[in-house]
Amino acid sequence: MKIEKFEDIKAWQIARELVREIYRITNDKEFMKDFGLKDQIRRAALCVCNVQYFRRI
């Protein structure tokens, strides 16, 4: 499989799915009560996507 753009990288695709799932989970009413925790978890999830992308460059 030829990789023409970073979206083609399987690790990035999996990380993106993880981010979507974390955002879905943190939309729960209980997470909304603790904005700091919700924000920290979401930022950490986004870092996973970014790290996978920059490793390939």
N, CA, C and O atoms as a GROMACS GRO file, in nm:
protein
  228
    1MET      N    1   0.084  -0.119   0.000
    1MET     CA    2   0.000   0.000   0.000
    1MET      C    3   0.088   0.125   0.000
    1MET      O    4   0.174   0.142   0.087
    2LYS      N    5   0.066   0.209  -0.096
    2LYS     CA    6   0.145   0.332  -0.106
    2LYS      C    7   0.081   0.441  -0.020
    2LYS      O    8  -0.041   0.461  -0.023
    3ILE      N    9   0.163   0.509   0.056
    3ILE     CA   10   0.115   0.617   0.141
    3ILE      C   11   0.140   0.749   0.069
    3ILE      O   12   0.254   0.789   0.047
    4GLU      N   13   0.032   0.815   0.034
    4GLU     CA   14   0.041   0.942  -0.037
    4GLU      C   15   0.014   1.061   0.054
    4GLU      O   16   0.059   1.172   0.026
    5LYS      N   17  -0.058   1.039   0.161
    5LYS     CA   18  -0.086   1.144   0.258
    5LYS      C   19  -0.093   1.081   0.396
    5LYS      O   20  -0.112   0.960   0.408
    6PHE      N   21  -0.078   1.162   0.500
    6PHE     CA   22  -0.071   1.105   0.634
    6PHE      C   23  -0.198   1.034   0.674
    6PHE      O   24  -0.194   0.945   0.760
    7GLU      N   25  -0.312   1.069   0.614
    7GLU     CA   26  -0.438   1.001   0.645
    7GLU      C   27  -0.437   0.855   0.601
    7GLU      O   28  -0.521   0.776   0.645
    8ASP      N   29  -0.344   0.818   0.514
    8ASP     CA   30  -0.332   0.680   0.467
    8ASP      C   31  -0.261   0.590   0.567
    8ASP      O   32  -0.267   0.468   0.556
    9ILE      N   33  -0.194   0.649   0.665
    9ILE     CA   34  -0.118   0.570   0.763
    9ILE      C   35  -0.215   0.504   0.860
    9ILE      O   36  -0.297   0.571   0.923
   10LYS      N   37  -0.205   0.373   0.872
   10LYS     CA   38  -0.297   0.295   0.956
   10LYS      C   39  -0.293   0.341   1.102
   10LYS      O   40  -0.397   0.350   1.168
   11ALA      N   41  -0.175   0.370   1.154
   11ALA     CA   42  -0.163   0.415   1.293
   11ALA      C   43  -0.239   0.545   1.314
   11ALA      O   44  -0.302   0.564   1.419
   12TRP      N   45  -0.235   0.636   1.217
   12TRP     CA   46  -0.308   0.762   1.228
   12TRP      C   47  -0.458   0.737   1.226
   12TRP      O   48  -0.532   0.801   1.300
   13GLN      N   49  -0.504   0.645   1.142
   13GLN     CA   50  -0.646   0.613   1.134
   13GLN      C   51  -0.697   0.557   1.267
   13GLN      O   52  -0.806   0.593   1.313
   14ILE      N   53  -0.619   0.469   1.328
   14ILE     CA   54  -0.658   0.412   1.457
   14ILE      C   55  -0.658   0.519   1.565
   14ILE      O   56  -0.749   0.524   1.648
   15ALA      N   57  -0.557   0.605   1.565
   15ALA     CA   58  -0.551   0.713   1.663
   15ALA      C   59  -0.671   0.806   1.647
   15ALA      O   60  -0.726   0.853   1.746
   16ARG      N   61  -0.711   0.831   1.524
   16ARG     CA   62  -0.827   0.918   1.498
   16ARG      C   63  -0.955   0.855   1.553
   16ARG      O   64  -1.039   0.925   1.609
   17GLU      N   65  -0.969   0.724   1.537
   17GLU     CA   66  -1.085   0.653   1.594
   17GLU      C   67  -1.084   0.666   1.746
   17GLU      O   68  -1.189   0.685   1.808
   18LEU      N   69  -0.966   0.655   1.806
   18LEU     CA   70  -0.952   0.670   1.951
   18LEU      C   71  -0.998   0.808   1.996
   18LEU      O   72  -1.070   0.820   2.095
   19VAL      N   73  -0.957   0.910   1.923
   19VAL     CA   74  -0.997   1.048   1.956
   19VAL      C   75  -1.149   1.062   1.950
   19VAL      O   76  -1.209   1.121   2.039
   20ARG      N   77  -1.210   1.009   1.845
   20ARG     CA   78  -1.357   1.017   1.833
   20ARG      C   79  -1.427   0.950   1.951
   20ARG      O   80  -1.523   1.003   2.006
   21GLU      N   81  -1.376   0.832   1.990
   21GLU     CA   82  -1.436   0.759   2.101
   21GLU      C   83  -1.418   0.835   2.232
   21GLU      O   84  -1.511   0.841   2.313
   22ILE      N   85  -1.302   0.893   2.254
   22ILE     CA   86  -1.278   0.969   2.377
   22ILE      C   87  -1.368   1.092   2.382
   22ILE      O   88  -1.422   1.124   2.488
   23TYR      N   89  -1.384   1.161   2.270
   23TYR     CA   90  -1.474   1.276   2.267
   23TYR      C   91  -1.618   1.233   2.297
   23TYR      O   92  -1.690   1.303   2.367
   24ARG      N   93  -1.658   1.117   2.244
   24ARG     CA   94  -1.793   1.067   2.270
   24ARG      C   95  -1.811   1.038   2.420
   24ARG      O   96  -1.912   1.075   2.480
   25ILE      N   97  -1.713   0.971   2.477
   25ILE     CA   98  -1.721   0.935   2.619
   25ILE      C   99  -1.720   1.060   2.707
   25ILE      O  100  -1.794   1.067   2.805
   26THR      N  101  -1.636   1.157   2.674
   26THR     CA  102  -1.625   1.276   2.758
   26THR      C  103  -1.740   1.375   2.738
   26THR      O  104  -1.746   1.477   2.807
   27ASN      N  105  -1.830   1.346   2.647
   27ASN     CA  106  -1.951   1.427   2.633
   27ASN      C  107  -2.057   1.388   2.737
   27ASN      O  108  -2.162   1.452   2.746
   28ASP      N  109  -2.028   1.284   2.812
   28ASP     CA  110  -2.119   1.238   2.917
   28ASP      C  111  -2.141   1.347   3.021
   28ASP      O  112  -2.052   1.429   3.046
   29LYS      N  113  -2.258   1.347   3.081
   29LYS     CA  114  -2.294   1.448   3.181
   29LYS      C  115  -2.195   1.453   3.298
   29LYS      O  116  -2.165   1.561   3.349
   30GLU      N  117  -2.146   1.338   3.339
   30GLU     CA  118  -2.051   1.335   3.451
   30GLU      C  119  -1.920   1.406   3.418
   30GLU      O  120  -1.864   1.474   3.503
   31PHE      N  121  -1.871   1.390   3.296
   31PHE     CA  122  -1.749   1.458   3.256
   31PHE      C  123  -1.770   1.608   3.244
   31PHE      O  124  -1.677   1.685   3.268
   32MET      N  125  -1.889   1.649   3.206
   32MET     CA  126  -1.917   1.792   3.190
   32MET      C  127  -1.903   1.868   3.322
   32MET      O  128  -1.879   1.988   3.323
   33LYS      N  129  -1.918   1.796   3.433
   33LYS     CA  130  -1.907   1.860   3.564
   33LYS      C  131  -1.762   1.901   3.596
   33LYS      O  132  -1.739   1.998   3.668
   34ASP      N  133  -1.667   1.827   3.541
   34ASP     CA  134  -1.525   1.853   3.569
   34ASP      C  135  -1.457   1.894   3.439
   34ASP      O  136  -1.396   1.812   3.372
   35PHE      N  137  -1.469   2.022   3.406
   35PHE     CA  138  -1.416   2.071   3.278
   35PHE      C  139  -1.266   2.048   3.266
   35PHE      O  140  -1.218   2.014   3.158
   36GLY      N  141  -1.193   2.067   3.374
   36GLY     CA  142  -1.047   2.050   3.370
   36GLY      C  143  -1.008   1.908   3.331
   36GLY      O  144  -0.919   1.889   3.247
   37LEU      N  145  -1.072   1.809   3.390
   37LEU     CA  146  -1.043   1.669   3.359
   37LEU      C  147  -1.082   1.638   3.215
   37LEU      O  148  -1.005   1.574   3.142
   38LYS      N  149  -1.201   1.682   3.175
   38LYS     CA  150  -1.247   1.657   3.039
   38LYS      C  151  -1.150   1.717   2.938
   38LYS      O  152  -1.114   1.652   2.840
   39ASP      N  153  -1.109   1.840   2.962
   39ASP     CA  154  -1.019   1.909   2.870
   39ASP      C  155  -0.883   1.840   2.864
   39ASP      O  156  -0.826   1.825   2.756
   40GLN      N  157  -0.832   1.797   2.978
   40GLN     CA  158  -0.703   1.731   2.981
   40GLN      C  159  -0.706   1.598   2.906
   40GLN      O  160  -0.613   1.566   2.832
   41ILE      N  161  -0.811   1.521   2.924
   41ILE     CA  162  -0.825   1.393   2.854
   41ILE      C  163  -0.835   1.414   2.704
   41ILE      O  164  -0.773   1.341   2.626
   42ARG      N  165  -0.912   1.513   2.664
   42ARG     CA  166  -0.927   1.541   2.520
   42ARG      C  167  -0.795   1.588   2.458
   42ARG      O  168  -0.760   1.546   2.348
   43ARG      N  169  -0.723   1.674   2.527
   43ARG     CA  170  -0.594   1.721   2.474
   43ARG      C  171  -0.494   1.606   2.462
   43ARG      O  172  -0.418   1.600   2.366
   44ALA      N  173  -0.495   1.516   2.559
   44ALA     CA  174  -0.406   1.401   2.554
   44ALA      C  175  -0.440   1.312   2.435
   44ALA      O  176  -0.350   1.260   2.368
   45ALA      N  177  -0.567   1.294   2.408
   45ALA     CA  178  -0.609   1.212   2.294
   45ALA      C  179  -0.563   1.274   2.162
   45ALA      O  180  -0.519   1.203   2.072
   46LEU      N  181  -0.574   1.405   2.151
   46LEU     CA  182  -0.528   1.474   2.029
   46LEU      C  183  -0.378   1.461   2.011
   46LEU      O  184  -0.329   1.453   1.898
   47CYS      N  185  -0.304   1.458   2.122
   47CYS     CA  186  -0.159   1.442   2.114
   47CYS      C  187  -0.122   1.308   2.051
   47CYS      O  188  -0.023   1.298   1.978
   48VAL      N  189  -0.201   1.205   2.078
   48VAL     CA  190  -0.175   1.073   2.020
   48VAL      C  191  -0.180   1.083   1.868
   48VAL      O  192  -0.093   1.029   1.799
   49CYS      N  193  -0.280   1.151   1.816
   49CYS     CA  194  -0.293   1.168   1.671
   49CYS      C  195  -0.174   1.246   1.616
   49CYS      O  196  -0.117   1.209   1.514
   50ASN      N  197  -0.137   1.352   1.681
   50ASN     CA  198  -0.029   1.436   1.633
   50ASN      C  199   0.106   1.364   1.637
   50ASN      O  200   0.186   1.381   1.546
   51VAL      N  201   0.131   1.286   1.739
   51VAL     CA  202   0.257   1.213   1.750
   51VAL      C  203   0.267   1.112   1.637
   51VAL      O  204   0.372   1.099   1.574
   52GLN      N  205   0.160   1.040   1.610
   52GLN     CA  206   0.162   0.942   1.503
   52GLN      C  207   0.192   1.010   1.370
   52GLN      O  208   0.264   0.955   1.287
   53TYR      N  209   0.137   1.127   1.349
   53TYR     CA  210   0.160   1.200   1.223
   53TYR      C  211   0.305   1.245   1.211
   53TYR      O  212   0.368   1.223   1.107
   54PHE      N  213   0.358   1.307   1.314
   54PHE     CA  214   0.492   1.364   1.306
   54PHE      C  215   0.602   1.258   1.304
   54PHE      O  216   0.713   1.287   1.259
   55ARG      N  217   0.575   1.138   1.350
   55ARG     CA  218   0.675   1.032   1.344
   55ARG      C  219   0.704   0.993   1.199
   55ARG      O  220   0.814   0.948   1.168
   56ARG      N  221   0.607   1.010   1.111
   56ARG     CA  222   0.624   0.968   0.972
   56ARG      C  223   0.694   1.075   0.888
   56ARG      O  224   0.742   1.043   0.779
   57ILE      N  225   0.700   1.197   0.934
   57ILE     CA  226   0.759   1.305   0.854
   57ILE      C  227   0.911   1.298   0.857
   57ILE      O  228   0.977   1.381   0.796
   0.00000   0.00000   0.00000
